[in-house]
């Protein structure tokens, strides 16, 4: 898997943006099979930063209905990436604040 296959997209919500502003903590949607080490290496390669730690959460699919049809949305994996103190921020997120 390449770095671009591991990091699917950034998650931009009010809660995730407060982590960016205060703790240098960034949130990404990642591949379900990716490990913490692979995620850290992918973020370092793509954005050119130094990663301190990675926390992951497996998000279950939610039950949804559309008319008489019902089912579940797909489950996915979320990664919280914390950068080191001396590392620069990720420019993509800095433009959002």
Backbone as JSON Lines, residues from 0, in Angstrom:
{"i":0,"aa":"X","n":[0.84,-1.18,0.0],"ca":[0.0,0.0,0.0],"c":[0.88,1.24,0.0]}
{"i":1,"aa":"X","n":[0.53,2.2,-0.83],"ca":[1.27,3.46,-0.85],"c":[0.68,4.41,0.19]}
{"i":2,"aa":"X","n":[1.38,5.52,0.4],"ca":[0.93,6.5,1.4],"c":[-0.41,7.09,1.01]}
{"i":3,"aa":"X","n":[-0.63,7.3,-0.27],"ca":[-1.9,7.87,-0.74],"c":[-3.06,6.88,-0.6]}
{"i":4,"aa":"X","n":[-2.76,5.58,-0.57],"ca":[-3.81,4.58,-0.35],"c":[-4.2,4.49,1.12]}
{"i":5,"aa":"X","n":[-3.26,4.78,2.01],"ca":[-3.53,4.68,3.44],"c":[-4.36,5.86,3.93]}
{"i":6,"aa":"X","n":[-3.96,7.09,3.58],"ca":[-4.69,8.29,3.99],"c":[-5.77,8.55,2.94]}
{"i":7,"aa":"X","n":[-7.03,8.37,3.3],"ca":[-8.12,8.54,2.34],"c":[-8.52,10.0,2.23]}
{"i":8,"aa":"X","n":[-8.83,10.65,3.38],"ca":[-9.19,12.06,3.36],"c":[-9.11,12.64,4.76]}
{"i":9,"aa":"X","n":[-8.94,13.96,4.86],"ca":[-8.96,14.58,6.18],"c":[-10.4,14.74,6.68]}
{"i":10,"aa":"X","n":[-10.55,14.75,7.99],"ca":[-11.87,14.96,8.58],"c":[-11.88,16.38,9.14]}
{"i":11,"aa":"X","n":[-12.8,17.19,8.64],"ca":[-12.86,18.6,9.03],"c":[-14.2,18.86,9.69]}
{"i":12,"aa":"X","n":[-14.19,18.89,11.03],"ca":[-15.36,19.22,11.82],"c":[-14.93,20.25,12.86]}
{"i":13,"aa":"X","n":[-15.9,20.79,13.58],"ca":[-15.56,21.76,14.62],"c":[-14.68,21.12,15.69]}
{"i":14,"aa":"X","n":[-15.01,19.91,16.09],"ca":[-14.24,19.24,17.13],"c":[-12.81,18.94,16.68]}
{"i":15,"aa":"X","n":[-12.65,18.49,15.44],"ca":[-11.31,18.18,14.96],"c":[-10.48,19.44,14.77]}
{"i":16,"aa":"X","n":[-11.1,20.55,14.44],"ca":[-10.36,21.79,14.24],"c":[-9.89,22.38,15.58]}
{"i":17,"aa":"X","n":[-10.59,22.12,16.69],"ca":[-10.1,22.59,17.98],"c":[-8.84,21.83,18.38]}
{"i":18,"aa":"X","n":[-8.74,20.56,18.0],"ca":[-7.52,19.79,18.26],"c":[-6.34,20.32,17.47]}
{"i":19,"aa":"X","n":[-6.61,20.8,16.26],"ca":[-5.55,21.37,15.43],"c":[-5.02,22.65,16.08]}
{"i":20,"aa":"X","n":[-5.93,23.48,16.56],"ca":[-5.54,24.78,17.11],"c":[-4.78,24.66,18.43]}
{"i":21,"aa":"X","n":[-5.14,23.68,19.26],"ca":[-4.56,23.64,20.59],"c":[-3.44,22.61,20.77]}
{"i":22,"aa":"X","n":[-3.56,21.43,20.16],"ca":[-2.65,20.33,20.48],"c":[-1.87,19.79,19.29]}
{"i":23,"aa":"X","n":[-1.97,20.37,18.12],"ca":[-1.36,19.82,16.89],"c":[-1.84,18.39,16.65]}
{"i":24,"aa":"X","n":[-3.16,18.18,16.81],"ca":[-3.76,16.87,16.62],"c":[-4.65,16.93,15.38]}
{"i":25,"aa":"X","n":[-4.35,16.1,14.39],"ca":[-5.06,16.11,13.11],"c":[-5.84,14.81,12.95]}
{"i":26,"aa":"X","n":[-6.97,14.88,12.27],"ca":[-7.86,13.73,12.13],"c":[-7.97,13.36,10.65]}
{"i":27,"aa":"X","n":[-7.84,12.06,10.37],"ca":[-7.91,11.55,9.0],"c":[-8.79,10.31,8.94]}
{"i":28,"aa":"X","n":[-9.43,10.12,7.78],"ca":[-10.08,8.85,7.47],"c":[-9.03,8.0,6.77]}
{"i":29,"aa":"X","n":[-8.81,6.78,7.28],"ca":[-7.73,5.94,6.77],"c":[-8.27,4.59,6.33]}
{"i":30,"aa":"X","n":[-7.43,3.83,5.65],"ca":[-7.79,2.49,5.21],"c":[-8.02,1.59,6.42]}
{"i":31,"aa":"X","n":[-9.0,0.71,6.34],"ca":[-9.37,-0.14,7.48],"c":[-8.26,-1.1,7.87]}
{"i":32,"aa":"X","n":[-7.41,-1.48,6.94],"ca":[-6.36,-2.45,7.22],"c":[-5.05,-1.81,7.66]}
{"i":33,"aa":"X","n":[-4.97,-0.47,7.66],"ca":[-3.72,0.22,7.98],"c":[-3.43,0.16,9.48]}
{"i":34,"aa":"X","n":[-2.15,-0.01,9.82],"ca":[-1.73,-0.02,11.21],"c":[-1.27,1.38,11.62]}
{"i":35,"aa":"X","n":[-1.04,1.56,12.91],"ca":[-0.61,2.87,13.41],"c":[0.74,3.27,12.83]}
{"i":36,"aa":"X","n":[1.64,2.32,12.7],"ca":[2.98,2.61,12.16],"c":[2.87,3.02,10.7]}
{"i":37,"aa":"X","n":[2.05,2.32,9.91],"ca":[1.86,2.67,8.5],"c":[1.23,4.05,8.36]}
{"i":38,"aa":"X","n":[0.28,4.37,9.23],"ca":[-0.37,5.68,9.19],"c":[0.64,6.78,9.49]}
{"i":39,"aa":"X","n":[1.47,6.58,10.51],"ca":[2.48,7.58,10.88],"c":[3.46,7.81,9.74]}
{"i":40,"aa":"X","n":[3.93,6.75,9.11],"ca":[4.87,6.89,7.99],"c":[4.21,7.59,6.8]}
{"i":41,"aa":"X","n":[2.93,7.29,6.55],"ca":[2.23,7.91,5.43],"c":[2.05,9.41,5.64]}
{"i":42,"aa":"X","n":[1.7,9.83,6.86],"ca":[1.53,11.26,7.15],"c":[2.87,11.98,7.05]}
{"i":43,"aa":"X","n":[3.94,11.35,7.55],"ca":[5.26,11.96,7.44],"c":[5.69,12.12,5.99]}
{"i":44,"aa":"X","n":[5.39,11.13,5.16],"ca":[5.78,11.17,3.76],"c":[4.98,12.2,2.97]}
{"i":45,"aa":"X","n":[3.68,12.25,3.18],"ca":[2.82,13.13,2.38],"c":[3.0,14.59,2.78]}
{"i":46,"aa":"X","n":[3.0,14.88,4.09],"ca":[2.99,16.25,4.56],"c":[4.34,16.76,5.03]}
{"i":47,"aa":"X","n":[5.35,15.92,5.17],"ca":[6.68,16.35,5.57],"c":[6.74,16.85,7.01]}
{"i":48,"aa":"X","n":[6.08,16.15,7.93],"ca":[6.05,16.53,9.34],"c":[6.58,15.36,10.17]}
{"i":49,"aa":"X","n":[6.76,15.58,11.48],"ca":[7.19,14.51,12.38],"c":[6.03,14.12,13.29]}
{"i":50,"aa":"X","n":[5.68,12.85,13.31],"ca":[4.54,12.34,14.07],"c":[5.01,11.85,15.43]}
{"i":51,"aa":"X","n":[4.31,12.3,16.49],"ca":[4.62,11.85,17.86],"c":[3.86,10.57,18.18]}
{"i":52,"aa":"X","n":[2.54,10.55,17.9],"ca":[1.76,9.35,18.18],"c":[0.52,9.32,17.29]}
{"i":53,"aa":"X","n":[-0.06,8.12,17.19],"ca":[-1.26,7.9,16.38],"c":[-2.26,7.11,17.21]}
{"i":54,"aa":"X","n":[-3.48,7.59,17.29],"ca":[-4.58,6.85,17.91],"c":[-5.59,6.52,16.83]}
{"i":55,"aa":"X","n":[-6.14,5.31,16.86],"ca":[-7.1,4.9,15.83],"c":[-8.42,4.5,16.47]}
{"i":56,"aa":"X","n":[-9.5,4.68,15.69],"ca":[-10.84,4.29,16.12],"c":[-11.52,3.62,14.94]}
{"i":57,"aa":"X","n":[-12.11,2.45,15.17],"ca":[-12.91,1.8,14.14],"c":[-14.35,2.25,14.33]}
{"i":58,"aa":"X","n":[-14.9,2.92,13.31],"ca":[-16.24,3.49,13.39],"c":[-17.21,2.51,12.75]}
{"i":59,"aa":"X","n":[-18.23,2.1,13.51],"ca":[-19.23,1.16,12.98],"c":[-20.15,1.87,12.0]}
{"i":60,"aa":"X","n":[-20.7,1.11,11.07],"ca":[-21.7,1.65,10.16],"c":[-22.99,1.94,10.89]}
{"i":61,"aa":"X","n":[-23.66,3.0,10.47],"ca":[-24.89,3.4,11.14],"c":[-26.11,2.84,10.41]}
{"i":62,"aa":"X","n":[-27.15,2.54,11.14],"ca":[-28.38,2.04,10.56],"c":[-29.11,3.19,9.87]}
{"i":63,"aa":"X","n":[-29.5,3.01,8.62],"ca":[-30.17,4.05,7.85],"c":[-31.38,3.48,7.13]}
{"i":64,"aa":"X","n":[-32.37,4.34,6.94],"ca":[-33.55,3.98,6.15],"c":[-33.75,4.99,5.05]}
{"i":65,"aa":"X","n":[-34.22,4.51,3.92],"ca":[-34.63,5.39,2.85],"c":[-35.93,4.8,2.31]}
{"i":66,"aa":"X","n":[-37.04,5.39,2.76],"ca":[-38.34,4.83,2.41],"c":[-38.53,3.5,3.1]}
{"i":67,"aa":"X","n":[-38.89,2.48,2.33],"ca":[-39.09,1.16,2.94],"c":[-37.82,0.32,2.97]}
{"i":68,"aa":"X","n":[-36.74,0.84,2.4],"ca":[-35.47,0.11,2.37],"c":[-34.6,0.55,3.54]}
{"i":69,"aa":"X","n":[-33.93,-0.42,4.15],"ca":[-33.05,-0.09,5.24],"c":[-31.78,-0.89,5.14]}
{"i":70,"aa":"X","n":[-30.74,-0.36,5.75],"ca":[-29.45,-1.02,5.73],"c":[-28.46,-0.25,6.59]}
{"i":71,"aa":"X","n":[-27.19,-0.57,6.41],"ca":[-26.14,0.07,7.19],"c":[-25.16,0.79,6.27]}
{"i":72,"aa":"X","n":[-24.65,1.93,6.75],"ca":[-23.58,2.6,6.03],"c":[-22.3,1.8,6.27]}
{"i":73,"aa":"X","n":[-21.31,1.94,5.4],"ca":[-20.09,1.15,5.6],"c":[-19.32,1.57,6.85]}
{"i":74,"aa":"X","n":[-18.68,0.61,7.49],"ca":[-17.81,0.93,8.62],"c":[-16.48,1.43,8.07]}
{"i":75,"aa":"X","n":[-15.75,2.24,8.88],"ca":[-14.5,2.84,8.44],"c":[-13.59,3.08,9.63]}
{"i":76,"aa":"X","n":[-12.39,3.54,9.36],"ca":[-11.39,3.74,10.4],"c":[-10.95,5.2,10.43]}
{"i":77,"aa":"X","n":[-10.83,5.74,11.64],"ca":[-10.42,7.12,11.85],"c":[-9.1,7.13,12.61]}
{"i":78,"aa":"X","n":[-8.2,8.05,12.24],"ca":[-6.91,8.16,12.92],"c":[-6.71,9.57,13.43]}
{"i":79,"aa":"X","n":[-6.32,9.67,14.7],"ca":[-5.94,10.94,15.32],"c":[-4.41,10.97,15.34]}
{"i":80,"aa":"X","n":[-3.81,11.9,14.61],"ca":[-2.36,11.99,14.49],"c":[-1.88,13.21,15.26]}
{"i":81,"aa":"X","n":[-1.01,13.01,16.24],"ca":[-0.43,14.09,17.01],"c":[1.0,14.32,16.55]}
{"i":82,"aa":"X","n":[1.34,15.58,16.28],"ca":[2.68,15.92,15.81],"c":[3.58,16.26,16.99]}
{"i":83,"aa":"X","n":[4.9,16.21,16.76],"ca":[5.85,16.57,17.8],"c":[5.85,18.08,18.0]}
{"i":84,"aa":"X","n":[6.43,18.52,19.13],"ca":[6.46,19.94,19.46],"c":[7.22,20.75,18.42]}
{"i":85,"aa":"X","n":[8.35,20.25,17.96],"ca":[9.19,21.0,17.02],"c":[8.72,20.93,15.58]}
{"i":86,"aa":"X","n":[7.73,20.12,15.3],"ca":[7.26,19.94,13.92],"c":[6.39,21.11,13.48]}
{"i":87,"aa":"X","n":[6.48,21.44,12.2],"ca":[5.59,22.47,11.65],"c":[4.2,21.89,11.47]}
{"i":88,"aa":"X","n":[3.2,22.75,11.32],"ca":[1.83,22.29,11.13],"c":[1.58,21.87,9.69]}
{"i":89,"aa":"X","n":[0.46,21.23,9.46],"ca":[0.06,20.83,8.11],"c":[-0.68,22.01,7.48]}
{"i":90,"aa":"X","n":[-0.18,22.48,6.34],"ca":[-0.7,23.7,5.71],"c":[-2.16,23.59,5.32]}
{"i":91,"aa":"X","n":[-2.61,22.42,4.92],"ca":[-4.0,22.24,4.5],"c":[-4.96,22.61,5.62]}
{"i":92,"aa":"X","n":[-4.67,22.17,6.82],"ca":[-5.54,22.46,7.97],"c":[-5.4,23.9,8.44]}
{"i":93,"aa":"X","n":[-4.21,24.48,8.29],"ca":[-3.98,25.85,8.74],"c":[-4.83,26.83,7.96]}
{"i":94,"aa":"X","n":[-5.1,26.54,6.69],"ca":[-5.95,27.41,5.87],"c":[-7.41,27.35,6.26]}
{"i":95,"aa":"X","n":[-7.82,26.32,6.99],"ca":[-9.22,26.16,7.38],"c":[-9.61,27.0,8.58]}
{"i":96,"aa":"X","n":[-8.61,27.34,9.42],"ca":[-8.94,28.05,10.65],"c":[-9.07,29.54,10.44]}
